[in-house]
Amino acid sequence: MPEIRVTPAEGTVVVRAGGAVIAESTAALVLEEDGYDPVFYIPRGDIGMNFLEASNKTSTCPHKGQARYFHIAGKSGLIRDAAWSYESPHEAVAAISGFLAFYSDKAAVELL
C-alpha cells in the first residue's frame, strides 16, 4: 500500500469554475499519496453546494474506498464529474469523509 498522508492545508484554498467562486476554505485538507500530485479536500460547509449536482458516476480506490462524483453547474452548462467525495473512506483516510476534491483540469484550485 502506498503511503498516504492527510494534513491541514496551510492557507486558503479557493476553487473557481464556470465564472464563479465555488469554494473558499481555511479548513481544507491536503492528501498526499506516493506517485500522485497532492489533492485538496474541502469541507462541504465551505463549498457553494448549490453549484453542484450529484452525478451517477462512482469509482473505487483500494486505498481510500468508494467515491461519488458531482457536476458543477456553470453559466455555460455542466462541467461533468468535476468533483468527488469519499462519504465512508477507509480508516487510514477517515479525515476526508464528507470533504470534496475538484479536478484541477475542470476547475481552478488555488492555495492562497
N, C-alpha and C positions, 0 to 999 in steps of 0.2 A: 504494500500500500504506500502511495506517495505521501510525503509529509505535507499536511495541510495546517495552516496557521490562520486563526481568526483573531484580529486585534482591532481596537478602535482606530478609525481614520483620524489623522491629526489635521484639523482644519474643517472647512465647509465643503461638502460635496454638492454640486449643482448639476441637474440634468435638464437639458433643453431639447425639445423636439417639436416639429410641426409649428414653429413660430411662437412657442410658449415655454415658460419655465414649468417643468413637470414636477420637479422635486428640488428641495434645498434642505440640507441636513447638517447639523453639527454632531449628530449621534450615529453617523454611518459606521459600518464595519468594513474592514478590508480583509478579503480572503486571499491568501497566497498559497498556491498549490504548485509543487515542483513540476516544471515543464510548461507552465501556463503563465500568462500575464496576470497581475493582481486584478481582482474584481471588487468593486464597491457594492455593498449591500446596504440598502436604505430602509429605515423603519417606515411602515405604512403611514404612520401619523405625520410624516414629513413629505408625503407624496400626494399630489393632487389626484386622488383616485378617480375623480370624475373624468380625467383624461384617458383612463384605461378601461379596456373591455376585455373580459375573460376570453381566452382562446380555447379551442378544443384540444390543442396540442399538449402533450405531456412527454417527458423523457425520463430516463432513469440513469443516474450516475452510481456506479458501485460504491463510491466513497462518500457520497452526500445523500442519496436517496432519490425520491421521485420529485421532479419539478413540474410545475404547471406554468403556462405562459399567458401573456397579456399582449394585446394590441394597444398602440397609442392612437387615440382618435384626434387627429390633427385637422387643421383648417382645410388641407388639400386631400383629406381621406385618411384611411387607416394605414398605420405603419405596423405591418403584421409581425406578430411574435417578437416584439421588441424588448420585452422584459420577462423575467421569470422569477419564481419563488419556490422555495422548499418549505412546504407547510409543516411537514413532520420529518425533518432531516435526521440522519444518523447521529448518534450521541456525540461523536467526535466534533461535529459542527453544529451542535444544537443552538448555538448563539444566533445563527442566521434564520431561525424559524420565524416565518411570517415577514421577513425582510424581502425586498425586491432588488434585483440587479437588472441593469439595462445593457443591451448590446451596444458597444461604442460605435459600430458602423450604422446603427439605426437611430441613435440619439447622441448628443454631445454630453459626455460625462466628464466633469472637470472637478479637480480638487483645488480649492482656493485657499 
